[in-house]
Amino acid sequence: MILAIYTLCAFTAFCCSILLFHAAKLTNSRMLFWSGFCFALLTVTNVLVIVDYYLIIDRQLWPIRHGIVLVGLAALIYGLIFEEH
C-alpha cells in the first residue's frame, strides 16, 4: 500500500510538471517554467524515495533527496520573486 502511495505522489508531481511546462511554453511565462522545474525535481525526489525504500538496502539516499528538494524549492522561490512582473 505504501508503494502505491509513493508511486501516486511521483505520478502526480510528474503530471504537474508536464502541465506547468506546457503552460509556460504557451504563455512564455518564466514563473510557470520555474514552477515546472520545481515539480520536475520533486518527481525525481519521489522516485528516489521509492528506490531508497524498496530497491537499495545498504545505502540511504536521504542526503541526495534533500539536496534535490532544496534546489527545486530554491528555483520555485527564485521564479516567484524575480520572474513575475
PDB file with SEQRES, HELIX, SHEET and CRYST1 records, atoms N, CA, C and O in Angstrom:
SEQRES   1 A   85  MET ILE LEU ALA ILE TYR THR LEU CYS ALA PHE THR ALA          
SEQRES   2 A   85  PHE CYS CYS SER ILE LEU LEU PHE HIS ALA ALA LYS LEU          
SEQRES   3 A   85  THR ASN SER ARG MET LEU PHE TRP SER GLY PHE CYS PHE          
SEQRES   4 A   85  ALA LEU LEU THR VAL THR ASN VAL LEU VAL ILE VAL ASP          
SEQRES   5 A   85  TYR TYR LEU ILE ILE ASP ARG GLN LEU TRP PRO ILE ARG          
SEQRES   6 A   85  HIS GLY ILE VAL LEU VAL GLY LEU ALA ALA LEU ILE TYR          
SEQRES   7 A   85  GLY LEU ILE PHE GLU GLU HIS                                  
HELIX    1 AA1 ILE A    2  THR A   27  1                                  26    
HELIX    2 AA2 ARG A   30  TYR A   54  1                                  25    
HELIX    3 AA3 TRP A   62  PHE A   82  1                                  21    
CRYST1    1.000    1.000    1.000  90.00  90.00  90.00 P 1           1          
ATOM      1  N   MET A   1       0.812  -1.194   0.000  1.00  0.00           N  
ATOM      2  CA  MET A   1       0.000   0.000   0.000  1.00  0.00           C  
ATOM      3  C   MET A   1       0.859   1.263   0.000  1.00  0.00           C  
ATOM      4  O   MET A   1       0.529   2.243  -0.667  1.00  0.00           O  
ATOM      5  N   ILE A   2       1.952   1.236   0.743  1.00  0.00           N  
ATOM      6  CA  ILE A   2       2.833   2.391   0.801  1.00  0.00           C  
ATOM      7  C   ILE A   2       3.490   2.627  -0.558  1.00  0.00           C  
ATOM      8  O   ILE A   2       3.678   3.773  -0.966  1.00  0.00           O  
ATOM      9  N   LEU A   3       3.838   1.553  -1.255  1.00  0.00           N  
ATOM     10  CA  LEU A   3       4.418   1.688  -2.589  1.00  0.00           C  
ATOM     11  C   LEU A   3       3.439   2.376  -3.544  1.00  0.00           C  
ATOM     12  O   LEU A   3       3.843   3.200  -4.364  1.00  0.00           O  
ATOM     13  N   ALA A   4       2.177   2.043  -3.436  1.00  0.00           N  
ATOM     14  CA  ALA A   4       1.158   2.680  -4.290  1.00  0.00           C  
ATOM     15  C   ALA A   4       1.053   4.168  -3.992  1.00  0.00           C  
ATOM     16  O   ALA A   4       0.897   4.972  -4.911  1.00  0.00           O  
ATOM     17  N   ILE A   5       1.134   4.537  -2.746  1.00  0.00           N  
ATOM     18  CA  ILE A   5       1.052   5.957  -2.371  1.00  0.00           C  
ATOM     19  C   ILE A   5       2.265   6.716  -2.897  1.00  0.00           C  
ATOM     20  O   ILE A   5       2.116   7.804  -3.453  1.00  0.00           O  
ATOM     21  N   TYR A   6       3.458   6.161  -2.730  1.00  0.00           N  
ATOM     22  CA  TYR A   6       4.659   6.817  -3.243  1.00  0.00           C  
ATOM     23  C   TYR A   6       4.618   6.933  -4.765  1.00  0.00           C  
ATOM     24  O   TYR A   6       5.038   7.944  -5.328  1.00  0.00           O  
ATOM     25  N   THR A   7       4.113   5.901  -5.420  1.00  0.00           N  
ATOM     26  CA  THR A   7       4.008   5.928  -6.878  1.00  0.00           C  
ATOM     27  C   THR A   7       3.012   6.979  -7.336  1.00  0.00           C  
ATOM     28  O   THR A   7       3.264   7.690  -8.309  1.00  0.00           O  
ATOM     29  N   LEU A   8       1.889   7.085  -6.647  1.00  0.00           N  
ATOM     30  CA  LEU A   8       0.902   8.116  -6.994  1.00  0.00           C  
ATOM     31  C   LEU A   8       1.447   9.523  -6.756  1.00  0.00           C  
ATOM     32  O   LEU A   8       1.155  10.439  -7.525  1.00  0.00           O  
ATOM     33  N   CYS A   9       2.231   9.699  -5.704  1.00  0.00           N  
ATOM     34  CA  CYS A   9       2.855  11.010  -5.451  1.00  0.00           C  
ATOM     35  C   CYS A   9       3.821  11.371  -6.581  1.00  0.00           C  
ATOM     36  O   CYS A   9       3.830  12.508  -7.051  1.00  0.00           O  
ATOM     37  N   ALA A  10       4.627  10.411  -7.011  1.00  0.00           N  
ATOM     38  CA  ALA A  10       5.553  10.661  -8.116  1.00  0.00           C  
ATOM     39  C   ALA A  10       4.801  10.952  -9.402  1.00  0.00           C  
ATOM     40  O   ALA A  10       5.180  11.856 -10.146  1.00  0.00           O  
ATOM     41  N   PHE A  11       3.745  10.206  -9.674  1.00  0.00           N  
ATOM     42  CA  PHE A  11       2.947  10.422 -10.881  1.00  0.00           C  
ATOM     43  C   PHE A  11       2.260  11.780 -10.861  1.00  0.00           C  
ATOM     44  O   PHE A  11       2.190  12.454 -11.889  1.00  0.00           O  
ATOM     45  N   THR A  12       1.756  12.187  -9.709  1.00  0.00           N  
ATOM     46  CA  THR A  12       1.098  13.483  -9.590  1.00  0.00           C  
ATOM     47  C   THR A  12       2.089  14.627  -9.814  1.00  0.00           C  
ATOM     48  O   THR A  12       1.777  15.590 -10.515  1.00  0.00           O  
ATOM     49  N   ALA A  13       3.269  14.525  -9.227  1.00  0.00           N  
ATOM     50  CA  ALA A  13       4.277  15.564  -9.424  1.00  0.00           C  
ATOM     51  C   ALA A  13       4.720  15.610 -10.884  1.00  0.00           C  
ATOM     52  O   ALA A  13       4.975  16.687 -11.422  1.00  0.00           O  
ATOM     53  N   PHE A  14       4.813  14.444 -11.526  1.00  0.00           N  
ATOM     54  CA  PHE A  14       5.171  14.394 -12.941  1.00  0.00           C  
ATOM     55  C   PHE A  14       4.108  15.074 -13.797  1.00  0.00           C  
ATOM     56  O   PHE A  14       4.434  15.857 -14.689  1.00  0.00           O  
ATOM     57  N   CYS A  15       2.847  14.777 -13.529  1.00  0.00           N  
ATOM     58  CA  CYS A  15       1.753  15.401 -14.290  1.00  0.00           C  
ATOM     59  C   CYS A  15       1.736  16.912 -14.085  1.00  0.00           C  
ATOM     60  O   CYS A  15       1.515  17.663 -15.034  1.00  0.00           O  
ATOM     61  N   CYS A  16       1.965  17.357 -12.866  1.00  0.00           N  
ATOM     62  CA  CYS A  16       2.008  18.802 -12.592  1.00  0.00           C  
ATOM     63  C   CYS A  16       3.152  19.462 -13.360  1.00  0.00           C  
ATOM     64  O   CYS A  16       2.981  20.549 -13.912  1.00  0.00           O  
ATOM     65  N   SER A  17       4.309  18.816 -13.398  1.00  0.00           N  
ATOM     66  CA  SER A  17       5.438  19.408 -14.115  1.00  0.00           C  
ATOM     67  C   SER A  17       5.166  19.475 -15.608  1.00  0.00           C  
ATOM     68  O   SER A  17       5.509  20.471 -16.245  1.00  0.00           O  
ATOM     69  N   ILE A  18       4.557  18.441 -16.184  1.00  0.00           N  
ATOM     70  CA  ILE A  18       4.233  18.459 -17.604  1.00  0.00           C  
ATOM     71  C   ILE A  18       3.243  19.585 -17.911  1.00  0.00           C  
ATOM     72  O   ILE A  18       3.421  20.330 -18.875  1.00  0.00           O  
ATOM     73  N   LEU A  19       2.205  19.705 -17.089  1.00  0.00           N  
ATOM     74  CA  LEU A  19       1.212  20.761 -17.313  1.00  0.00           C  
ATOM     75  C   LEU A  19       1.812  22.158 -17.149  1.00  0.00           C  
ATOM     76  O   LEU A  19       1.481  23.069 -17.908  1.00  0.00           O  
ATOM     77  N   LEU A  20       2.686  22.327 -16.168  1.00  0.00           N  
ATOM     78  CA  LEU A  20       3.310  23.632 -15.967  1.00  0.00           C  
ATOM     79  C   LEU A  20       4.266  23.979 -17.110  1.00  0.00           C  
ATOM     80  O   LEU A  20       4.294  25.123 -17.563  1.00  0.00           O  
ATOM     81  N   PHE A  21       5.044  23.008 -17.578  1.00  0.00           N  
ATOM     82  CA  PHE A  21       5.932  23.268 -18.714  1.00  0.00           C  
ATOM     83  C   PHE A  21       5.128  23.596 -19.970  1.00  0.00           C  
ATOM     84  O   PHE A  21       5.514  24.468 -20.749  1.00  0.00           O  
ATOM     85  N   HIS A  22       4.025  22.905 -20.162  1.00  0.00           N  
ATOM     86  CA  HIS A  22       3.181  23.176 -21.327  1.00  0.00           C  
ATOM     87  C   HIS A  22       2.587  24.580 -21.253  1.00  0.00           C  
ATOM     88  O   HIS A  22       2.577  25.302 -22.250  1.00  0.00           O  
ATOM     89  N   ALA A  23       2.098  24.966 -20.089  1.00  0.00           N  
ATOM     90  CA  ALA A  23       1.548  26.312 -19.920  1.00  0.00           C  
ATOM     91  C   ALA A  23       2.638  27.375 -20.072  1.00  0.00           C  
ATOM     92  O   ALA A  23       2.385  28.453 -20.609  1.00  0.00           O  
ATOM     93  N   ALA A  24       3.834  27.073 -19.603  1.00  0.00           N  
ATOM     94  CA  ALA A  24       4.936  28.029 -19.742  1.00  0.00           C  
ATOM     95  C   ALA A  24       5.295  28.226 -21.208  1.00  0.00           C  
ATOM     96  O   ALA A  24       5.618  29.336 -21.631  1.00  0.00           O  
ATOM     97  N   LYS A  25       5.237  27.148 -21.977  1.00  0.00           N  
ATOM     98  CA  LYS A  25       5.543  27.250 -23.402  1.00  0.00           C  
ATOM     99  C   LYS A  25       4.477  28.058 -24.143  1.00  0.00           C  
ATOM    100  O   LYS A  25       4.795  28.830 -25.047  1.00  0.00           O  
ATOM    101  N   LEU A  26       3.226  27.879 -23.761  1.00  0.00           N  
ATOM    102  CA  LEU A  26       2.137  28.592 -24.437  1.00  0.00           C  
ATOM    103  C   LEU A  26       2.106  30.076 -24.099  1.00  0.00           C  
ATOM    104  O   LEU A  26       1.814  30.903 -24.962  1.00  0.00           O  
ATOM    105  N   THR A  27       2.403  30.415 -22.855  1.00  0.00           N  
ATOM    106  CA  THR A  27       2.268  31.802 -22.408  1.00  0.00           C  
ATOM    107  C   THR A  27       3.588  32.543 -22.283  1.00  0.00           C  
ATOM    108  O   THR A  27       3.592  33.743 -22.006  1.00  0.00           O  
ATOM    109  N   ASN A  28       4.707  31.861 -22.480  1.00  0.00           N  
ATOM    110  CA  ASN A  28       6.043  32.451 -22.300  1.00  0.00           C  
ATOM    111  C   ASN A  28       6.227  33.027 -20.900  1.00  0.00           C  
ATOM    112  O   ASN A  28       6.876  34.059 -20.734  1.00  0.00           O  
ATOM    113  N   SER A  29       5.666  32.374 -19.906  1.00  0.00           N  
ATOM    114  CA  SER A  29       5.782  32.815 -18.520  1.00  0.00           C  
ATOM    115  C   SER A  29       6.967  32.113 -17.861  1.00  0.00           C  
ATOM    116  O   SER A  29       7.005  30.886 -17.778  1.00  0.00           O  
ATOM    117  N   ARG A  30       7.914  32.891 -17.403  1.00  0.00           N  
ATOM    118  CA  ARG A  30       9.091  32.323 -16.738  1.00  0.00           C  
ATOM    119  C   ARG A  30       8.737  31.752 -15.369  1.00  0.00           C  
ATOM    120  O   ARG A  30       9.361  30.793 -14.917  1.00  0.00           O  
ATOM    121  N   MET A  31       7.742  32.334 -14.709  1.00  0.00           N  
ATOM    122  CA  MET A  31       7.335  31.818 -13.413  1.00  0.00           C  
ATOM    123  C   MET A  31       6.772  30.397 -13.550  1.00  0.00           C  
ATOM    124  O   MET A  31       7.047  29.540 -12.711  1.00  0.00           O  
ATOM    125  N   LEU A  32       5.994  30.150 -14.594  1.00  0.00           N  
ATOM    126  CA  LEU A  32       5.481  28.800 -14.827  1.00  0.00           C  
ATOM    127  C   LEU A  32       6.612  27.830 -15.144  1.00  0.00           C  
ATOM    128  O   LEU A  32       6.563  26.663 -14.754  1.00  0.00           O  
ATOM    129  N   PHE A  33       7.635  28.313 -15.854  1.00  0.00           N  
ATOM    130  CA  PHE A  33       8.784  27.457 -16.141  1.00  0.00           C  
ATOM    131  C   PHE A  33       9.481  27.032 -14.857  1.00  0.00           C  
ATOM    132  O   PHE A  33       9.783  25.853 -14.675  1.00  0.00           O  
ATOM    133  N   TRP A  34       9.741  27.990 -13.959  1.00  0.00           N  
ATOM    134  CA  TRP A  34      10.427  27.654 -12.713  1.00  0.00           C  
ATOM    135  C   TRP A  34       9.567  26.767 -11.822  1.00  0.00           C  
ATOM    136  O   TRP A  34      10.093  25.915 -11.107  1.00  0.00           O  
ATOM    137  N   SER A  35       8.261  26.955 -11.856  1.00  0.00           N  
ATOM    138  CA  SER A  35       7.366  26.074 -11.108  1.00  0.00           C  
ATOM    139  C   SER A  35       7.404  24.661 -11.680  1.00  0.00           C  
ATOM    140  O   SER A  35       7.421  23.685 -10.931  1.00  0.00           O  
ATOM    141  N   GLY A  36       7.417  24.554 -13.007  1.00  0.00           N  
ATOM    142  CA  GLY A  36       7.531  23.239 -13.641  1.00  0.00           C  
ATOM    143  C   GLY A  36       8.854  22.568 -13.331  1.00  0.00           C  
ATOM    144  O   GLY A  36       8.915  21.354 -13.134  1.00  0.00           O  
ATOM    145  N   PHE A  37       9.923  23.369 -13.288  1.00  0.00           N  
ATOM    146  CA  PHE A  37      11.242  22.828 -12.931  1.00  0.00           C  
ATOM    147  C   PHE A  37      11.233  22.294 -11.501  1.00  0.00           C  
ATOM    148  O   PHE A  37      11.797  21.235 -11.227  1.00  0.00           O  
ATOM    149  N   CYS A  38      10.598  23.024 -10.597  1.00  0.00           N  
ATOM    150  CA  CYS A  38      10.489  22.575  -9.209  1.00  0.00           C  
ATOM    151  C   CYS A  38       9.740  21.252  -9.132  1.00  0.00           C  
ATOM    152  O   CYS A  38      10.180  20.333  -8.443  1.00  0.00           O  
ATOM    153  N   PHE A  39       8.616  21.145  -9.831  1.00  0.00           N  
ATOM    154  CA  PHE A  39       7.850  19.905  -9.785  1.00  0.00           C  
ATOM    155  C   PHE A  39       8.574  18.761 -10.476  1.00  0.00           C  
ATOM    156  O   PHE A  39       8.387  17.604 -10.101  1.00  0.00           O  
ATOM    157  N   ALA A  40       9.398  19.057 -11.477  1.00  0.00           N  
ATOM    158  CA  ALA A  40      10.206  18.005 -12.099  1.00  0.00           C  
ATOM    159  C   ALA A  40      11.207  17.453 -11.087  1.00  0.00           C  
ATOM    160  O   ALA A  40      11.418  16.242 -11.015  1.00  0.00           O  
ATOM    161  N   LEU A  41      11.821  18.337 -10.309  1.00  0.00           N  
ATOM    162  CA  LEU A  41      12.754  17.869  -9.285  1.00  0.00           C  
ATOM    163  C   LEU A  41      12.033  17.143  -8.154  1.00  0.00           C  
ATOM    164  O   LEU A  41      12.584  16.212  -7.567  1.00  0.00           O  
ATOM    165  N   LEU A  42      10.818  17.557  -7.847  1.00  0.00           N  
ATOM    166  CA  LEU A  42      10.032  16.826  -6.853  1.00  0.00           C  
ATOM    167  C   LEU A  42       9.665  15.432  -7.355  1.00  0.00           C  
ATOM    168  O   LEU A  42       9.559  14.494  -6.565  1.00  0.00           O  
ATOM    169  N   THR A  43       9.471  15.295  -8.664  1.00  0.00           N  
ATOM    170  CA  THR A  43       9.241  13.972  -9.242  1.00  0.00           C  
ATOM    171  C   THR A  43      10.457  13.087  -9.048  1.00  0.00           C  
ATOM    172  O   THR A  43      10.334  11.925  -8.661  1.00  0.00           O  
ATOM    173  N   VAL A  44      11.636  13.643  -9.317  1.00  0.00           N  
ATOM    174  CA  VAL A  44      12.875  12.885  -9.113  1.00  0.00           C  
ATOM    175  C   VAL A  44      13.011  12.478  -7.655  1.00  0.00           C  
ATOM    176  O   VAL A  44      13.409  11.352  -7.355  1.00  0.00           O  
ATOM    177  N   THR A  45      12.688  13.374  -6.763  1.00  0.00           N  
ATOM    178  CA  THR A  45      12.761  13.067  -5.329  1.00  0.00           C  
ATOM    179  C   THR A  45      11.805  11.944  -4.955  1.00  0.00           C  
ATOM    180  O   THR A  45      12.171  11.047  -4.195  1.00  0.00           O  
ATOM    181  N   ASN A  46      10.582  11.982  -5.482  1.00  0.00           N  
ATOM    182  CA  ASN A  46       9.625  10.926  -5.168  1.00  0.00           C  
ATOM    183  C   ASN A  46      10.064   9.580  -5.730  1.00  0.00           C  
ATOM    184  O   ASN A  46       9.849   8.545  -5.100  1.00  0.00           O  
ATOM    185  N   VAL A  47      10.674   9.585  -6.906  1.00  0.00           N  
ATOM    186  CA  VAL A  47      11.198   8.335  -7.459  1.00  0.00           C  
ATOM    187  C   VAL A  47      12.354   7.824  -6.589  1.00  0.00           C  
ATOM    188  O   VAL A  47      12.483   6.621  -6.366  1.00  0.00           O  
ATOM    189  N   LEU A  48      13.184   8.739  -6.107  1.00  0.00           N  
ATOM    190  CA  LEU A  48      14.279   8.319  -5.224  1.00  0.00           C  
ATOM    191  C   LEU A  48      13.772   7.765  -3.899  1.00  0.00           C  
ATOM    192  O   LEU A  48      14.421   6.905  -3.305  1.00  0.00           O  
ATOM    193  N   VAL A  49      12.632   8.240  -3.429  1.00  0.00           N  
ATOM    194  CA  VAL A  49      12.034   7.663  -2.223  1.00  0.00           C  
ATOM    195  C   VAL A  49      11.681   6.194  -2.476  1.00  0.00           C  
ATOM    196  O   VAL A  49      11.940   5.333  -1.635  1.00  0.00           O  
ATOM    197  N   ILE A  50      11.096   5.921  -3.624  1.00  0.00           N  
ATOM    198  CA  ILE A  50      10.752   4.539  -3.965  1.00  0.00           C  
ATOM    199  C   ILE A  50      12.009   3.690  -4.076  1.00  0.00           C  
ATOM    200  O   ILE A  50      12.059   2.575  -3.558  1.00  0.00           O  
ATOM    201  N   VAL A  51      13.018   4.214  -4.747  1.00  0.00           N  
ATOM    202  CA  VAL A  51      14.279   3.476  -4.900  1.00  0.00           C  
ATOM    203  C   VAL A  51      14.933   3.252  -3.543  1.00  0.00           C  
ATOM    204  O   VAL A  51      15.445   2.167  -3.267  1.00  0.00           O  
ATOM    205  N   ASP A  52      14.917   4.267  -2.708  1.00  0.00           N  
ATOM    206  CA  ASP A  52      15.566   4.179  -1.397  1.00  0.00           C  
ATOM    207  C   ASP A  52      14.903   3.139  -0.507  1.00  0.00           C  
ATOM    208  O   ASP A  52      15.589   2.354   0.147  1.00  0.00           O  
ATOM    209  N   TYR A  53      13.582   3.127  -0.476  1.00  0.00           N  
ATOM    210  CA  TYR A  53      12.887   2.240   0.449  1.00  0.00           C  
ATOM    211  C   TYR A  53      12.699   0.826  -0.066  1.00  0.00           C  
ATOM    212  O   TYR A  53      12.547  -0.100   0.731  1.00  0.00           O  
ATOM    213  N   TYR A  54      12.706   0.636  -1.380  1.00  0.00           N  
ATOM    214  CA  TYR A  54      12.361  -0.676  -1.905  1.00  0.00           C  
ATOM    215  C   TYR A  54      13.461  -1.362  -2.687  1.00  0.00           C  
ATOM    216  O   TYR A  54      13.409  -2.582  -2.846  1.00  0.00           O  
ATOM    217  N   LEU A  55      14.459  -0.639  -3.184  1.00  0.00           N  
ATOM    218  CA  LEU A  55      15.466  -1.281  -4.014  1.00  0.00           C  
ATOM    219  C   LEU A  55      16.862  -1.291  -3.404  1.00  0.00           C  
ATOM    220  O   LEU A  55      17.605  -2.255  -3.587  1.00  0.00           O  
ATOM    221  N   ILE A  56      17.226  -0.252  -2.693  1.00  0.00           N  
ATOM    222  CA  ILE A  56      18.570  -0.163  -2.125  1.00  0.00           C  
ATOM    223  C   ILE A  56      18.495  -0.498  -0.644  1.00  0.00           C  
ATOM    224  O   ILE A  56      17.766   0.138   0.118  1.00  0.00           O  
ATOM    225  N   ILE A  57      19.251  -1.495  -0.256  1.00  0.00           N  
ATOM    226  CA  ILE A  57      19.218  -1.952   1.137  1.00  0.00           C  
ATOM    227  C   ILE A  57      20.367  -1.346   1.949  1.00  0.00           C  
ATOM    228  O   ILE A  57      20.167  -0.965   3.102  1.00  0.00           O  
ATOM    229  N   ASP A  58      21.552  -1.254   1.370  1.00  0.00           N  
ATOM    230  CA  ASP A  58      22.733  -0.896   2.149  1.00  0.00           C  
ATOM    231  C   ASP A  58      23.052   0.598   2.176  1.00  0.00           C  
ATOM    232  O   ASP A  58      23.949   1.010   2.911  1.00  0.00           O  
ATOM    233  N   ARG A  59      22.357   1.410   1.409  1.00  0.00           N  
ATOM    234  CA  ARG A  59      22.613   2.848   1.393  1.00  0.00           C  
ATOM    235  C   ARG A  59      21.338   3.619   1.660  1.00  0.00           C  
ATOM    236  O   ARG A  59      20.230   3.134   1.435  1.00  0.00           O  
ATOM    237  N   GLN A  60      21.527   4.828   2.143  1.00  0.00           N  
ATOM    238  CA  GLN A  60      20.385   5.724   2.323  1.00  0.00           C  
ATOM    239  C   GLN A  60      20.577   6.916   1.395  1.00  0.00           C  
ATOM    240  O   GLN A  60      21.666   7.486   1.316  1.00  0.00           O  
ATOM    241  N   LEU A  61      19.519   7.283   0.699  1.00  0.00           N  
ATOM    242  CA  LEU A  61      19.590   8.361  -0.275  1.00  0.00           C  
ATOM    243  C   LEU A  61      19.007   9.671   0.245  1.00  0.00           C  
ATOM    244  O   LEU A  61      18.792  10.600  -0.533  1.00  0.00           O  
ATOM    245  N   TRP A  62      18.750   9.758   1.550  1.00  0.00           N  
ATOM    246  CA  TRP A  62      18.108  10.972   2.056  1.00  0.00           C  
ATOM    247  C   TRP A  62      18.946  12.231   1.852  1.00  0.00           C  
ATOM    248  O   TRP A  62      18.355  13.286   1.626  1.00  0.00           O  
ATOM    249  N   PRO A  63      20.294  12.200   1.915  1.00  0.00           N  
ATOM    250  CA  PRO A  63      21.013  13.467   1.652  1.00  0.00           C  
ATOM    251  C   PRO A  63      20.828  13.942   0.202  1.00  0.00           C  
ATOM    252  O   PRO A  63      20.711  15.142  -0.048  1.00  0.00           O  
ATOM    253  N   ILE A  64      20.801  13.015  -0.734  1.00  0.00           N  
ATOM    254  CA  ILE A  64      20.595  13.376  -2.133  1.00  0.00           C  
ATOM    255  C   ILE A  64      19.178  13.897  -2.335  1.00  0.00           C  
ATOM    256  O   ILE A  64      18.966  14.892  -3.027  1.00  0.00           O  
ATOM    257  N   ARG A  65      18.210  13.219  -1.725  1.00  0.00           N  
ATOM    258  CA  ARG A  65      16.816  13.652  -1.847  1.00  0.00           C  
ATOM    259  C   ARG A  65      16.618  15.053  -1.284  1.00  0.00           C  
ATOM    260  O   ARG A  65      15.961  15.890  -1.903  1.00  0.00           O  
ATOM    261  N   HIS A  66      17.181  15.304  -0.123  1.00  0.00           N  
ATOM    262  CA  HIS A  66      17.030  16.622   0.494  1.00  0.00           C  
ATOM    263  C   HIS A  66      17.739  17.711  -0.320  1.00  0.00           C  
ATOM    264  O   HIS A  66      17.259  18.842  -0.394  1.00  0.00           O  
ATOM    265  N   GLY A  67      18.866  17.375  -0.923  1.00  0.00           N  
ATOM    266  CA  GLY A  67      19.561  18.335  -1.779  1.00  0.00           C  
ATOM    267  C   GLY A  67      18.751  18.679  -3.015  1.00  0.00           C  
ATOM    268  O   GLY A  67      18.692  19.839  -3.421  1.00  0.00           O  
ATOM    269  N   ILE A  68      18.126  17.674  -3.616  1.00  0.00           N  
ATOM    270  CA  ILE A  68      17.297  17.919  -4.798  1.00  0.00           C  
ATOM    271  C   ILE A  68      16.086  18.767  -4.436  1.00  0.00           C  
ATOM    272  O   ILE A  68      15.716  19.673  -5.183  1.00  0.00           O  
ATOM    273  N   VAL A  69      15.470  18.480  -3.302  1.00  0.00           N  
ATOM    274  CA  VAL A  69      14.326  19.290  -2.862  1.00  0.00           C  
ATOM    275  C   VAL A  69      14.761  20.733  -2.604  1.00  0.00           C  
ATOM    276  O   VAL A  69      14.033  21.667  -2.942  1.00  0.00           O  
ATOM    277  N   LEU A  70      15.930  20.921  -2.014  1.00  0.00           N  
ATOM    278  CA  LEU A  70      16.441  22.269  -1.757  1.00  0.00           C  
ATOM    279  C   LEU A  70      16.626  23.039  -3.055  1.00  0.00           C  
ATOM    280  O   LEU A  70      16.253  24.210  -3.137  1.00  0.00           O  
ATOM    281  N   VAL A  71      17.197  22.401  -4.068  1.00  0.00           N  
ATOM    282  CA  VAL A  71      17.390  23.057  -5.360  1.00  0.00           C  
ATOM    283  C   VAL A  71      16.041  23.377  -6.002  1.00  0.00           C  
ATOM    284  O   VAL A  71      15.859  24.459  -6.560  1.00  0.00           O  
ATOM    285  N   GLY A  72      15.100  22.443  -5.924  1.00  0.00           N  
ATOM    286  CA  GLY A  72      13.779  22.669  -6.509  1.00  0.00           C  
ATOM    287  C   GLY A  72      13.028  23.809  -5.852  1.00  0.00           C  
ATOM    288  O   GLY A  72      12.440  24.646  -6.536  1.00  0.00           O  
ATOM    289  N   LEU A  73      13.044  23.846  -4.543  1.00  0.00           N  
ATOM    290  CA  LEU A  73      12.349  24.927  -3.847  1.00  0.00           C  
ATOM    291  C   LEU A  73      13.048  26.264  -4.030  1.00  0.00           C  
ATOM    292  O   LEU A  73      12.391  27.304  -4.076  1.00  0.00           O  
ATOM    293  N   ALA A  74      14.382  26.250  -4.135  1.00  0.00           N  
ATOM    294  CA  ALA A  74      15.105  27.491  -4.417  1.00  0.00           C  
ATOM    295  C   ALA A  74      14.730  28.019  -5.799  1.00  0.00           C  
ATOM    296  O   ALA A  74      14.582  29.227  -5.984  1.00  0.00           O  
ATOM    297  N   ALA A  75      14.576  27.117  -6.772  1.00  0.00           N  
ATOM    298  CA  ALA A  75      14.150  27.535  -8.109  1.00  0.00           C  
ATOM    299  C   ALA A  75      12.739  28.107  -8.075  1.00  0.00           C  
ATOM    300  O   ALA A  75      12.455  29.099  -8.746  1.00  0.00           O  
ATOM    301  N   LEU A  76      11.854  27.488  -7.300  1.00  0.00           N  
ATOM    302  CA  LEU A  76      10.492  27.996  -7.186  1.00  0.00           C  
ATOM    303  C   LEU A  76      10.471  29.378  -6.540  1.00  0.00           C  
ATOM    304  O   LEU A  76       9.757  30.267  -7.003  1.00  0.00           O  
ATOM    305  N   ILE A  77      11.234  29.563  -5.495  1.00  0.00           N  
ATOM    306  CA  ILE A  77      11.301  30.867  -4.827  1.00  0.00           C  
ATOM    307  C   ILE A  77      11.895  31.918  -5.760  1.00  0.00           C  
ATOM    308  O   ILE A  77      11.427  33.055  -5.800  1.00  0.00           O  
ATOM    309  N   TYR A  78      12.929  31.533  -6.508  1.00  0.00           N  
ATOM    310  CA  TYR A  78      13.508  32.457  -7.483  1.00  0.00           C  
ATOM    311  C   TYR A  78      12.459  32.885  -8.519  1.00  0.00           C  
ATOM    312  O   TYR A  78      12.341  34.068  -8.841  1.00  0.00           O  
ATOM    313  N   GLY A  79      11.717  31.932  -9.022  1.00  0.00           N  
ATOM    314  CA  GLY A  79      10.694  32.246 -10.005  1.00  0.00           C  
ATOM    315  C   GLY A  79       9.597  33.125  -9.437  1.00  0.00           C  
ATOM    316  O   GLY A  79       9.106  34.025 -10.119  1.00  0.00           O  
ATOM    317  N   LEU A  80       9.209  32.877  -8.203  1.00  0.00           N  
ATOM    318  CA  LEU A  80       8.154  33.682  -7.589  1.00  0.00           C  
ATOM    319  C   LEU A  80       8.604  35.110  -7.292  1.00  0.00           C  
ATOM    320  O   LEU A  80       7.805  36.043  -7.366  1.00  0.00           O  
ATOM    321  N   ILE A  81       9.874  35.281  -6.958  1.00  0.00           N  
ATOM    322  CA  ILE A  81      10.344  36.612  -6.584  1.00  0.00           C  
ATOM    323  C   ILE A  81      10.792  37.425  -7.797  1.00  0.00           C  
ATOM    324  O   ILE A  81      10.428  38.595  -7.916  1.00  0.00           O  
ATOM    325  N   PHE A  82      11.561  36.841  -8.684  1.00  0.00           N  
ATOM    326  CA  PHE A  82      12.228  37.633  -9.715  1.00  0.00           C  
ATOM    327  C   PHE A  82      11.615  37.560 -11.105  1.00  0.00           C  
ATOM    328  O   PHE A  82      11.891  38.428 -11.934  1.00  0.00           O  
ATOM    329  N   GLU A  83      10.805  36.569 -11.385  1.00  0.00           N  
ATOM    330  CA  GLU A  83      10.372  36.374 -12.762  1.00  0.00           C  
ATOM    331  C   GLU A  83       8.977  36.885 -13.081  1.00  0.00           C  
ATOM    332  O   GLU A  83       8.605  36.916 -14.254  1.00  0.00           O  
ATOM    333  N   GLU A  84       8.200  37.280 -12.105  1.00  0.00           N  
ATOM    334  CA  GLU A  84       6.865  37.776 -12.412  1.00  0.00           C  
ATOM    335  C   GLU A  84       6.870  39.291 -12.328  1.00  0.00           C  
ATOM    336  O   GLU A  84       7.388  39.867 -11.371  1.00  0.00           O  
ATOM    337  N   HIS A  85       6.300  39.924 -13.316  1.00  0.00           N  
ATOM    338  CA  HIS A  85       6.340  41.388 -13.397  1.00  0.00           C  
ATOM    339  C   HIS A  85       5.184  41.981 -12.652  1.00  0.00           C  
ATOM    340  O   HIS A  85       5.042  43.203 -12.604  1.00  0.00           O  
TER     341      HIS A  85                                                      
END                                                                             
